[in-house]
Amino acid sequence: MIELEPEVIEAIESGKKVDAIKILRKIRGIGLKESKELVDLYSSENKPHSSSTHSHSGANSGAGANIFFIMVFVVACYCIYNFYLS
Protein backbone atom coordinates (compact mmCIF):
# COMPACT_ATOMS: atom_id res chain seq x y z
CA MET A 1 0.00 0.00 0.00
CA ILE A 2 1.27 3.44 -0.94
CA GLU A 3 1.64 6.15 1.70
CA LEU A 4 1.02 9.76 0.77
CA GLU A 5 0.94 12.99 2.69
CA PRO A 6 -2.43 13.93 4.25
CA GLU A 7 -2.79 17.01 2.01
CA VAL A 8 -2.35 14.84 -1.07
CA ILE A 9 -4.86 12.25 0.15
CA GLU A 10 -7.39 14.99 0.94
CA ALA A 11 -7.05 16.40 -2.58
CA ILE A 12 -7.47 12.94 -4.15
CA GLU A 13 -10.55 12.15 -2.06
CA SER A 14 -12.02 15.54 -3.02
CA GLY A 15 -11.69 14.59 -6.68
CA LYS A 16 -8.86 17.06 -7.31
CA LYS A 17 -6.20 14.80 -8.80
CA VAL A 18 -4.40 17.63 -10.57
CA ASP A 19 -4.07 19.52 -7.29
CA ALA A 20 -2.90 16.33 -5.58
CA ILE A 21 -0.16 15.92 -8.19
CA LYS A 22 0.93 19.54 -7.76
CA ILE A 23 1.03 19.22 -3.96
CA LEU A 24 2.98 15.96 -4.15
CA ARG A 25 5.53 17.49 -6.55
CA LYS A 26 6.02 20.46 -4.25
CA ILE A 27 6.34 18.44 -1.04
CA ARG A 28 8.59 15.68 -2.35
CA GLY A 29 10.41 17.56 -5.10
CA ILE A 30 9.70 14.86 -7.67
CA GLY A 31 8.75 15.03 -11.35
CA LEU A 32 5.36 15.20 -12.97
CA LYS A 33 5.37 11.63 -14.25
CA GLU A 34 6.32 10.11 -10.90
CA SER A 35 3.77 12.25 -9.05
CA LYS A 36 1.00 11.27 -11.45
CA GLU A 37 1.89 7.59 -11.15
CA LEU A 38 1.79 7.78 -7.34
CA VAL A 39 -1.56 9.59 -7.32
CA ASP A 40 -3.02 7.12 -9.84
CA LEU A 41 -1.70 4.17 -7.85
CA TYR A 42 -3.19 5.51 -4.63
CA SER A 43 -6.50 6.17 -6.40
CA SER A 44 -6.66 2.65 -7.82
CA GLU A 45 -5.85 1.07 -4.44
CA ASN A 46 -8.44 3.20 -2.63
CA LYS A 47 -11.48 3.15 -4.86
CA PRO A 48 -14.49 5.11 -3.57
CA HIS A 49 -17.05 3.30 -1.45
CA SER A 50 -20.46 2.42 -2.83
CA SER A 51 -22.13 5.24 -0.87
CA SER A 52 -20.28 7.87 -2.88
CA THR A 53 -21.23 6.27 -6.18
CA HIS A 54 -24.90 6.35 -5.19
CA SER A 55 -24.76 10.08 -4.63
CA HIS A 56 -23.45 10.60 -8.16
CA SER A 57 -26.12 8.45 -9.78
CA GLY A 58 -28.83 10.31 -7.86
CA ALA A 59 -27.46 13.62 -9.04
CA ASN A 60 -27.50 12.49 -12.65
CA SER A 61 -31.09 11.19 -12.53
CA GLY A 62 -32.35 14.64 -11.53
CA ALA A 63 -30.65 16.23 -14.53
CA GLY A 64 -32.99 14.50 -16.96
CA ALA A 65 -36.06 15.72 -15.07
CA ASN A 66 -34.67 19.26 -15.00
CA ILE A 67 -34.11 19.24 -18.76
CA PHE A 68 -37.63 17.95 -19.31
CA PHE A 69 -39.19 20.73 -17.23
CA ILE A 70 -37.07 23.37 -18.95
CA MET A 71 -38.22 22.09 -22.33
CA VAL A 72 -41.87 22.16 -21.21
CA PHE A 73 -41.41 25.69 -19.91
CA VAL A 74 -39.86 26.86 -23.19
CA VAL A 75 -42.67 25.30 -25.24
CA ALA A 76 -45.29 26.89 -22.97
CA CYS A 77 -43.61 30.30 -23.31
CA TYR A 78 -43.49 29.90 -27.08
CA CYS A 79 -47.19 29.00 -27.25
CA ILE A 80 -48.18 31.94 -25.02
CA TYR A 81 -45.99 34.31 -27.03
CA ASN A 82 -47.56 33.17 -30.33
CA PHE A 83 -51.07 33.40 -28.85
CA TYR A 84 -50.61 37.06 -27.91
CA LEU A 85 -49.10 37.91 -31.30
CA SER A 86 -52.12 36.52 -33.17
C-alpha positions in Angstrom: 0.0 0.0 0.0 1.3 3.4 -0.9 1.6 6.1 1.7 1.0 9.8 0.8 0.9 13.0 2.7 -2.4 13.9 4.3 -2.8 17.0 2.0 -2.4 14.8 -1.1 -4.9 12.3 0.2 -7.4 15.0 0.9 -7.1 16.4 -2.6 -7.5 12.9 -4.2 -10.5 12.2 -2.1 -12.0 15.5 -3.0 -11.7 14.6 -6.7 -8.9 17.1 -7.3 -6.2 14.8 -8.8 -4.4 17.6 -10.6 -4.1 19.5 -7.3 -2.9 16.3 -5.6 -0.2 15.9 -8.2 0.9 19.5 -7.8 1.0 19.2 -4.0 3.0 16.0 -4.2 5.5 17.5 -6.5 6.0 20.5 -4.3 6.3 18.4 -1.0 8.6 15.7 -2.4 10.4 17.6 -5.1 9.7 14.9 -7.7 8.8 15.0 -11.3 5.4 15.2 -13.0 5.4 11.6 -14.2 6.3 10.1 -10.9 3.8 12.3 -9.0 1.0 11.3 -11.5 1.9 7.6 -11.2 1.8 7.8 -7.3 -1.6 9.6 -7.3 -3.0 7.1 -9.8 -1.7 4.2 -7.8 -3.2 5.5 -4.6 -6.5 6.2 -6.4 -6.7 2.6 -7.8 -5.9 1.1 -4.4 -8.4 3.2 -2.6 -11.5 3.2 -4.9 -14.5 5.1 -3.6 -17.1 3.3 -1.4 -20.5 2.4 -2.8 -22.1 5.2 -0.9 -20.3 7.9 -2.9 -21.2 6.3 -6.2 -24.9 6.4 -5.2 -24.8 10.1 -4.6 -23.5 10.6 -8.2 -26.1 8.4 -9.8 -28.8 10.3 -7.9 -27.5 13.6 -9.0 -27.5 12.5 -12.7 -31.1 11.2 -12.5 -32.3 14.6 -11.5 -30.7 16.2 -14.5 -33.0 14.5 -17.0 -36.1 15.7 -15.1 -34.7 19.3 -15.0 -34.1 19.2 -18.8 -37.6 17.9 -19.3 -39.2 20.7 -17.2 -37.1 23.4 -18.9 -38.2 22.1 -22.3 -41.9 22.2 -21.2 -41.4 25.7 -19.9 -39.9 26.9 -23.2 -42.7 25.3 -25.2 -45.3 26.9 -23.0 -43.6 30.3 -23.3 -43.5 29.9 -27.1 -47.2 29.0 -27.2 -48.2 31.9 -25.0 -46.0 34.3 -27.0 -47.6 33.2 -30.3 -51.1 33.4 -28.8 -50.6 37.1 -27.9 -49.1 37.9 -31.3 -52.1 36.5 -33.2 
